Amino acid sequence: MSNLSYMLAAVMRRGPRFLIQYVRDSLAFDLFHGTNTHLRVPKSDHADIDAEKKDGVLYVASFTSVVRKTLLEAERILGKEEFGNAQFIDLGCGKGKALLVYAVDHAGVTRHPAIGIEYDPGLCEVARTNVAKITSGASSPAIHCDSAVNVEKYLTGDRLIVYMYNPFGGQTLRAVLSALGRHPHILIYVDPVERGLLPDLGYNICAANEGRLHADTWIVATHPGSGEASAIQTSEFARRS
């Protein structure tokens, strides 16, 4: 289904409020910043990359308001100083929308450059082009074309804020959460299809929103980390949670 057909079908199904929200939360950001994030990319258009292709989900841009609200929740949990010390990571970053919102709002006050990980080479190139239109220099978000299961290769922070807009499920999601579980982190999970996994994996859900759409339904959860590198910080992180 083309993007135009999808939009017409969505408006017919959900009413004019959906179109207003889409313009405000997806299209307006691109028009203002000259970026290209709002058009969805069907799963069939993604690169054919074995297990990640099987477990992956189509690309849909995050709502600007959702990125901002969930990051405010992360800041509330950590406090301003620790929020600035945390590294922001977008897994399955697609065209980079969450990274762009983070860069506009927070990049100047954070210690570690944000990173996005995306397995599709075409989307990686779009994301890099978008990032270059927003920011440059050492604080600019870095886009890594790789599987999210390799997330630990790219970490520079001791504490993480991990953003996911339902990028994948199945064994890929389990492998990613297993790797992240070695590090203290906050998980922002938009359209949390497999939220039922989280309590058994040591997550504490701190905030949630049941929206009208998949795009504005989210949870924010904390994990104290279990690896040797994070042991010193575990008790403090659990207390803040």
MIZA-534979 format. One record per residue (C-alpha): residue number from 1; y, x, z. Coordinates in steps of 0.1 Angstrom, whole numbers, plus 5000, padded with zeros to 4 digits. Layout:
# residues N
{NUM,{Y,X,Z}}
...
END
This chain:
# residues 241
{1,{5000,5000,5000}}
{2,{5034,5014,4990}}
{3,{5062,5018,5016}}
{4,{5081,4989,5001}}
{5,{5051,4966,5001}}
{6,{5044,4976,5037}}
{7,{5079,4968,5048}}
{8,{5079,4934,5031}}
{9,{5046,4926,5046}}
{10,{5058,4937,5081}}
{11,{5090,4917,5079}}
{12,{5070,4886,5067}}
{13,{5046,4890,5096}}
{14,{5070,4901,5124}}
{15,{5103,4885,5114}}
{16,{5138,4900,5108}}
{17,{5139,4916,5142}}
{18,{5114,4941,5130}}
{19,{5136,4951,5101}}
{20,{5166,4955,5124}}
{21,{5146,4976,5148}}
{22,{5133,4997,5119}}
{23,{5167,5004,5105}}
{24,{5181,5012,5140}}
{25,{5152,5034,5152}}
{26,{5140,5050,5120}}
{27,{5163,5048,5090}}
{28,{5196,5053,5108}}
{29,{5185,5087,5122}}
{30,{5178,5100,5087}}
{31,{5209,5086,5072}}
{32,{5231,5102,5099}}
{33,{5214,5136,5098}}
{34,{5203,5139,5062}}
{35,{5166,5142,5072}}
{36,{5135,5126,5057}}
{37,{5112,5111,5084}}
{38,{5112,5073,5081}}
{39,{5087,5068,5052}}
{40,{5051,5064,5064}}
{41,{5024,5085,5048}}
{42,{4990,5068,5044}}
{43,{4959,5086,5057}}
{44,{4946,5088,5022}}
{45,{4975,5110,5012}}
{46,{4968,5136,5039}}
{47,{4951,5169,5031}}
{48,{4913,5167,5033}}
{49,{4906,5188,5064}}
{50,{4872,5180,5077}}
{51,{4870,5166,5113}}
{52,{4908,5163,5116}}
{53,{4909,5142,5085}}
{54,{4882,5119,5100}}
{55,{4899,5116,5134}}
{56,{4935,5116,5121}}
{57,{4958,5086,5117}}
{58,{4984,5078,5091}}
{59,{5019,5093,5097}}
{60,{5045,5069,5110}}
{61,{5078,5081,5123}}
{62,{5085,5077,5160}}
{63,{5113,5054,5170}}
{64,{5144,5073,5181}}
{65,{5148,5052,5212}}
{66,{5112,5057,5223}}
{67,{5115,5095,5221}}
{68,{5146,5094,5241}}
{69,{5133,5069,5267}}
{70,{5101,5088,5273}}
{71,{5119,5122,5275}}
{72,{5141,5106,5302}}
{73,{5110,5096,5321}}
{74,{5097,5132,5318}}
{75,{5131,5145,5331}}
{76,{5130,5120,5360}}
{77,{5095,5132,5370}}
{78,{5103,5169,5368}}
{79,{5140,5170,5377}}
{80,{5166,5185,5354}}
{81,{5159,5222,5362}}
{82,{5121,5220,5357}}
{83,{5126,5198,5326}}
{84,{5147,5226,5312}}
{85,{5119,5251,5320}}
{86,{5092,5231,5303}}
{87,{5081,5236,5267}}
{88,{5081,5205,5245}}
{89,{5052,5202,5221}}
{90,{5046,5175,5195}}
{91,{5010,5173,5185}}
{92,{5005,5158,5150}}
{93,{5042,5161,5145}}
{94,{5042,5148,5109}}
{95,{5076,5151,5095}}
{96,{5090,5162,5128}}
{97,{5109,5131,5141}}
{98,{5102,5137,5178}}
{99,{5111,5174,5175}}
{100,{5144,5165,5157}}
{101,{5154,5140,5185}}
{102,{5145,5166,5211}}
{103,{5165,5192,5193}}
{104,{5196,5170,5190}}
{105,{5194,5160,5227}}
{106,{5179,5189,5246}}
{107,{5174,5221,5227}}
{108,{5205,5238,5240}}
{109,{5195,5234,5276}}
{110,{5158,5244,5275}}
{111,{5142,5277,5281}}
{112,{5114,5276,5255}}
{113,{5117,5266,5218}}
{114,{5099,5234,5210}}
{115,{5069,5235,5188}}
{116,{5052,5210,5164}}
{117,{5016,5213,5153}}
{118,{5005,5194,5121}}
{119,{4973,5199,5101}}
{120,{4987,5186,5068}}
{121,{5005,5213,5048}}
{122,{5027,5189,5029}}
{123,{5040,5173,5061}}
{124,{5045,5207,5076}}
{125,{5069,5216,5048}}
{126,{5088,5184,5052}}
{127,{5091,5190,5089}}
{128,{5104,5225,5084}}
{129,{5130,5212,5059}}
{130,{5140,5186,5084}}
{131,{5143,5210,5113}}
{132,{5165,5233,5091}}
{133,{5190,5205,5086}}
{134,{5193,5199,5124}}
{135,{5193,5234,5140}}
{136,{5187,5271,5133}}
{137,{5182,5302,5153}}
{138,{5159,5312,5181}}
{139,{5161,5278,5198}}
{140,{5150,5260,5166}}
{141,{5117,5241,5169}}
{142,{5088,5259,5152}}
{143,{5063,5241,5130}}
{144,{5027,5254,5130}}
{145,{5003,5242,5103}}
{146,{4971,5241,5123}}
{147,{4947,5219,5141}}
{148,{4960,5206,5174}}
{149,{4928,5218,5190}}
{150,{4943,5253,5188}}
{151,{4974,5243,5208}}
{152,{4969,5271,5233}}
{153,{4976,5297,5207}}
{154,{5013,5287,5206}}
{155,{5022,5281,5242}}
{156,{5050,5302,5257}}
{157,{5058,5279,5287}}
{158,{5039,5276,5320}}
{159,{5047,5239,5321}}
{160,{5045,5216,5292}}
{161,{5058,5182,5279}}
{162,{5033,5171,5253}}
{163,{5043,5143,5229}}
{164,{5017,5124,5208}}
{165,{5023,5093,5187}}
{166,{4986,5083,5183}}
{167,{4980,5113,5159}}
{168,{4942,5114,5162}}
{169,{4913,5100,5182}}
{170,{4876,5107,5186}}
{171,{4864,5143,5192}}
{172,{4897,5158,5182}}
{173,{4915,5140,5209}}
{174,{4889,5149,5235}}
{175,{4891,5186,5225}}
{176,{4929,5186,5226}}
{177,{4930,5170,5261}}
{178,{4904,5194,5273}}
{179,{4926,5224,5262}}
{180,{4957,5209,5277}}
{181,{4939,5202,5309}}
{182,{4941,5239,5317}}
{183,{4979,5237,5319}}
{184,{5003,5216,5341}}
{185,{5019,5191,5317}}
{186,{5034,5157,5312}}
{187,{5018,5137,5284}}
{188,{5039,5112,5264}}
{189,{5014,5091,5245}}
{190,{5029,5065,5221}}
{191,{5006,5038,5208}}
{192,{4980,5050,5234}}
{193,{4949,5036,5218}}
{194,{4926,5057,5239}}
{195,{4945,5055,5272}}
{196,{4912,5047,5290}}
{197,{4902,5083,5287}}
{198,{4931,5096,5308}}
{199,{4922,5088,5344}}
{200,{4887,5104,5341}}
{201,{4904,5135,5327}}
{202,{4927,5139,5357}}
{203,{4958,5122,5345}}
{204,{4981,5101,5367}}
{205,{5000,5075,5347}}
{206,{5036,5074,5360}}
{207,{5053,5050,5336}}
{208,{5043,5026,5308}}
{209,{5059,5002,5284}}
{210,{5040,4974,5266}}
{211,{5062,4968,5236}}
{212,{5062,4943,5208}}
{213,{5049,4969,5183}}
{214,{5026,4999,5184}}
{215,{5057,5021,5180}}
{216,{5073,5010,5212}}
{217,{5042,5009,5234}}
{218,{5038,5041,5254}}
{219,{5027,5057,5286}}
{220,{5039,5088,5304}}
{221,{5013,5106,5325}}
{222,{5011,5139,5345}}
{223,{4983,5164,5347}}
{224,{4983,5192,5373}}
{225,{4963,5217,5352}}
{226,{4931,5234,5362}}
{227,{4932,5269,5347}}
{228,{4938,5301,5365}}
{229,{4972,5305,5348}}
{230,{4984,5272,5363}}
{231,{4968,5274,5397}}
{232,{5000,5285,5415}}
{233,{5020,5256,5401}}
{234,{4994,5229,5405}}
{235,{5003,5217,5440}}
{236,{5040,5214,5433}}
{237,{5034,5196,5400}}
{238,{5010,5171,5417}}
{239,{5036,5165,5444}}
{240,{5063,5157,5418}}
{241,{5040,5133,5400}}
END
